[in-house]
Amino acid sequence: MKKLLFLTVFLVPLLMADMITVKNGLSYYSYNQTISGHKEMTIKISYDTGDSAFVFIFGNNDFMTDQVWVQIDESQIAELDSVIKKYKEWNVKASKKGVEINKKITSINTEYIFFTYGDNLKNSANKELICEFRSLTEKKHLLKIYSFMVDIENEYIDPTFIALFNWGHVLALERAIAPAKLKEYRKKAFDTVDLESEFE
């Protein structure tokens, strides 16, 4: 799947052939730079039994780019968990000291990032997620995760993906990627594949 360079919506079923939805309902704020506004959106987690990796599908607050698909393996999920722990640590410290902090935590190199663009699904040449700690006030702080996406075939198609997580969003995400949950997701995915194989 990660070898594909360009996909139209007609090929989406092929891309999704090995993907099993294992978690729905995670929330975050999707920020749209064009309108300078954000909207609460949801994240769906799927497991790709072919690639043995997780795919996070973000609903996106952009009429041209309404979904962003990020594939990460378990080592990259461990990096994300470390980001969450650092965000929580800094959140408590900044709130206690009554200061505003805007600072990069780290970057995560993903397996791939796809994004919708109108009726097409594009493969981003840039697969990096940048993770930052961002203060709104001295007591309210966000985890910002974003990517400067660019179509691998057309450099002029370059939407920016910006995800903002408040404290509650972060705690829910942390619970969703706990090792026990990942094990549960894998089992659910392969059980689903086994069940579907009985109907061939």
TAWOMO-V765723 format. One record per run of one state. SS is the DSSP state (~ for helix, > for strand, _ for the rest). FROM is the first residue (numbers start at 1). TO is the last residue. If there is no record, write none. Layout:
[[SS:FROM:TO] [SS:FROM:TO]]
This chain:
[[_:1:5] [>:6:8] [~:9:15] [_:16:18] [>:19:32] [_:33:36] [>:37:48] [_:49:52] [>:53:59] [_:60:66] [>:67:72] [_:73:73] [~:74:97] [_:98:101] [>:102:109] [_:110:111] [>:112:117] [_:118:119] [>:120:124] [_:125:127] [>:128:135] [_:136:140] [>:141:148] [_:149:150] [>:151:151] [_:152:159] [>:160:165] [_:166:166] [~:167:176] [_:177:178] [~:179:197] [_:198:200]]
